[in-house]
């Protein structure tokens, strides 16, 4: 799967949890879920569960803790898809 396609899917997943539409529009690999998008930790768990469902992967606790920004999340998704 191409990185652009993964980013597009990830953006669709996080959209319902983002209160700042402008930050979502300006989403980059450096976007932090908590600081930039104001996604709280409870919703971050929902995002990760949605990622597992959409990409049909399983994310372990160690990887989950690293998914704090777009770049790390894409890296983990890519790693899990390639297993």
C-alpha positions as CSV (number, residue, x, y, z in Angstrom):
1,X,0.0,0.0,0.0
2,X,1.3,3.4,-0.9
3,X,2.1,5.9,1.8
4,X,-0.4,8.4,0.3
5,X,-3.2,5.9,0.5
6,X,-2.3,5.0,4.1
7,X,-2.3,8.7,5.0
8,X,-5.6,9.2,3.4
9,X,-7.2,6.3,5.3
10,X,-5.6,7.5,8.6
11,X,-7.0,11.0,8.0
12,X,-10.5,9.5,7.5
13,X,-10.1,7.5,10.7
14,X,-9.1,10.4,12.9
15,X,-11.5,13.0,11.4
16,X,-14.4,12.2,13.8
17,X,-12.2,12.8,16.8
18,X,-10.7,16.1,15.7
19,X,-12.2,19.3,16.9
20,X,-9.8,21.6,15.0
21,X,-10.7,21.3,11.3
22,X,-7.9,23.6,10.2
23,X,-5.3,21.3,11.9
24,X,-6.8,18.3,10.1
25,X,-6.6,20.1,6.8
26,X,-3.0,20.8,7.4
27,X,-2.2,17.3,8.5
28,X,1.4,16.2,7.8
29,X,3.7,13.4,9.0
30,X,4.8,15.7,11.8
31,X,1.3,16.2,13.1
32,X,0.9,15.2,16.8
33,X,-2.4,13.7,17.7
34,X,-2.7,15.1,21.2
35,X,-0.9,18.5,20.8
36,X,-1.9,19.5,17.3
37,X,-5.2,17.8,16.8
38,X,-6.4,17.9,20.4
39,X,-7.4,14.2,20.5
40,X,-7.6,13.1,24.1
41,X,-6.1,9.8,25.2
42,X,-9.4,8.0,25.4
43,X,-10.2,8.9,21.8
44,X,-6.6,8.0,20.8
45,X,-7.4,4.4,21.9
46,X,-10.6,4.5,19.7
47,X,-8.4,5.8,16.8
48,X,-6.0,2.8,17.2
49,X,-8.9,0.4,17.4
50,X,-10.3,1.9,14.1
51,X,-6.8,1.6,12.5
52,X,-6.7,-2.1,13.4
53,X,-10.1,-2.6,11.8
54,X,-9.6,-0.5,8.6
55,X,-6.1,-1.9,7.9
56,X,-6.9,-5.4,9.2
57,X,-3.9,-5.5,11.5
58,X,-3.2,-6.1,15.2
59,X,-1.4,-3.4,17.1
60,X,0.4,-4.6,20.3
61,X,0.7,-2.4,23.4
62,X,4.3,-1.5,22.7
63,X,3.4,-0.2,19.2
64,X,0.3,1.5,20.5
65,X,2.4,3.6,22.9
66,X,4.5,4.9,20.0
67,X,1.5,6.0,17.9
68,X,1.5,9.6,19.1
69,X,1.9,11.3,15.7
70,X,1.2,10.7,12.1
71,X,4.7,9.6,11.1
72,X,5.0,7.0,13.9
73,X,1.5,5.7,13.1
74,X,2.2,5.3,9.4
75,X,5.5,3.5,10.2
76,X,3.7,1.1,12.5
77,X,0.9,0.5,10.1
78,X,3.4,-0.2,7.3
79,X,5.4,-2.6,9.5
80,X,2.3,-4.5,10.5
81,X,1.0,-4.7,6.9
82,X,4.3,-6.2,5.8
83,X,4.2,-9.1,8.3
